[in-house]
């Protein structure tokens, strides 16, 4: 099965009487425009998006009474919980110099888990928590030139 467009999100579908099968997507595959995956019932699906990107819960296909839905896998991340603006500025400046991708959700900076950064945060008494989470926005490197 080849998917070129997203049909919507599962939250907008009536699933009564339907069989919902999930397609697990890794954090690394979230930003790719072309990927090959398998659903939980073994159906191989090729995803080739010309524009846009996948969201958790996207409906890839409807085949009779079967709906194929994207389910993002969690990734290891560090939640940085700076206590004041000065501390957050210090963290943002330092991590920016390392070109560390970051997203901001729920008032916290979130970065991909890295034991060296976790050690640096601890050494600088910056509150943080390491955990696994499905992020609303994928962590990606921003291209730039020096």
C-alpha positions as CSV (number, residue, x, y, z in Angstrom):
1,X,0.0,0.0,0.0
2,X,1.3,3.5,-0.9
3,X,0.2,6.6,0.9
4,X,0.7,10.0,-0.7
5,X,-1.8,12.1,1.4
6,X,-3.0,12.1,4.9
7,X,-6.8,11.6,5.2
8,X,-7.2,13.4,8.5
9,X,-6.7,12.5,12.2
10,X,-8.3,9.6,14.0
11,X,-9.8,12.0,16.6
12,X,-12.1,13.2,13.8
13,X,-13.2,9.7,12.7
14,X,-16.1,7.5,13.8
15,X,-14.3,4.3,14.7
16,X,-17.4,2.4,15.8
17,X,-17.5,-1.0,14.0
18,X,-14.1,-0.3,12.5
19,X,-10.8,-2.1,13.1
20,X,-8.0,0.4,13.9
21,X,-4.5,-0.7,13.1
22,X,-1.5,1.3,14.1
23,X,1.7,2.1,12.2
24,X,4.5,2.7,14.7
25,X,6.8,5.6,13.5
26,X,10.2,6.1,15.1
27,X,11.5,9.5,16.1
28,X,14.1,9.4,13.3
29,X,11.4,8.6,10.7
30,X,9.0,11.4,11.7
31,X,10.7,14.0,9.5
32,X,11.3,11.9,6.5
33,X,9.1,12.4,3.4
34,X,9.5,8.8,2.2
35,X,9.4,5.8,4.6
36,X,8.4,2.2,4.6
37,X,6.7,0.8,7.7
38,X,4.5,-2.1,8.8
39,X,1.2,-1.9,10.5
40,X,0.5,-4.0,13.7
41,X,-1.4,-6.5,11.5
42,X,1.6,-6.9,9.1
43,X,0.6,-4.8,6.2
44,X,3.5,-3.0,4.6
45,X,2.9,0.6,3.9
46,X,5.0,3.1,1.9
47,X,4.5,6.7,2.9
48,X,5.6,9.3,0.3
49,X,4.5,12.8,1.3
50,X,5.3,15.7,-1.1
51,X,4.7,18.3,1.5
52,X,4.0,18.6,5.2
53,X,4.8,16.0,7.8
54,X,3.2,13.3,9.9
55,X,1.3,14.0,13.1
56,X,0.4,11.5,15.9
57,X,-3.0,10.0,15.0
58,X,-2.9,10.8,11.3
59,X,-5.0,8.4,9.2
60,X,-3.0,6.9,6.4
61,X,-5.6,4.8,4.8
62,X,-9.1,3.4,5.1
63,X,-9.6,0.0,3.6
64,X,-13.2,-1.1,4.1
65,X,-13.6,-1.5,7.8
66,X,-9.9,-1.1,8.5
67,X,-8.3,2.3,9.4
68,X,-4.5,2.6,9.4
69,X,-3.3,5.2,11.9
70,X,0.1,6.7,12.8
71,X,1.4,6.1,16.3
72,X,4.7,7.9,17.2
73,X,7.1,5.9,19.4
74,X,8.4,7.8,22.4
75,X,12.0,9.0,22.5
76,X,14.5,9.6,25.2
77,X,14.5,13.3,26.1
78,X,15.6,15.8,28.8
79,X,13.1,18.2,30.2
80,X,15.0,21.4,31.3
81,X,13.1,23.3,34.0
82,X,15.0,26.5,34.4
83,X,14.0,28.4,37.6
84,X,14.4,31.9,36.1
85,X,14.9,33.8,32.9
86,X,18.7,34.2,33.5
87,X,19.1,30.5,33.9
88,X,17.1,29.7,30.8
89,X,19.1,32.3,28.8
90,X,22.3,30.6,30.0
91,X,21.0,27.2,29.0
92,X,19.7,28.4,25.6
93,X,23.0,30.1,24.8
94,X,25.1,27.1,25.9
95,X,23.0,24.5,24.0
96,X,22.7,26.8,21.0
97,X,26.5,26.9,20.7
98,X,26.4,23.1,20.5
99,X,23.7,23.3,17.8
100,X,21.5,21.1,20.0
101,X,17.9,20.8,18.6
102,X,15.3,21.9,21.1
103,X,11.5,22.3,21.3
104,X,9.5,24.2,23.9
105,X,6.4,22.5,25.4
106,X,4.5,23.3,28.6
107,X,7.0,26.0,29.6
108,X,10.0,23.8,29.4
109,X,12.9,23.3,27.0
110,X,13.1,19.7,25.7
111,X,16.1,18.2,24.0
112,X,17.1,14.8,22.9
113,X,18.7,12.7,25.7
114,X,22.5,13.1,25.9
115,X,24.4,12.0,28.9
116,X,27.0,14.7,28.5
117,X,24.4,17.5,28.4
118,X,22.6,15.8,31.4
119,X,25.9,15.9,33.3
120,X,26.5,19.5,32.3
121,X,23.0,20.5,33.5
122,X,23.6,18.7,36.8
123,X,27.0,20.4,37.3
124,X,25.4,23.8,36.8
125,X,22.5,23.0,39.1
126,X,19.9,23.3,36.4
127,X,16.8,21.3,37.2
128,X,16.1,18.7,34.6
129,X,14.4,15.3,34.1
130,X,15.3,12.5,31.8
131,X,12.4,10.5,30.5
132,X,10.7,9.0,27.4
133,X,8.0,11.0,25.7
134,X,6.2,11.4,22.4
135,X,6.8,15.1,21.4
136,X,4.2,17.2,19.7
137,X,7.0,18.7,17.5
138,X,9.9,16.6,16.2
139,X,13.4,17.6,17.2
140,X,15.3,18.6,14.1
141,X,18.5,20.4,13.3
142,X,18.1,23.9,11.8
143,X,20.3,24.5,8.8
144,X,22.5,27.5,8.8
145,X,25.8,28.9,7.7
146,X,28.7,30.4,9.6
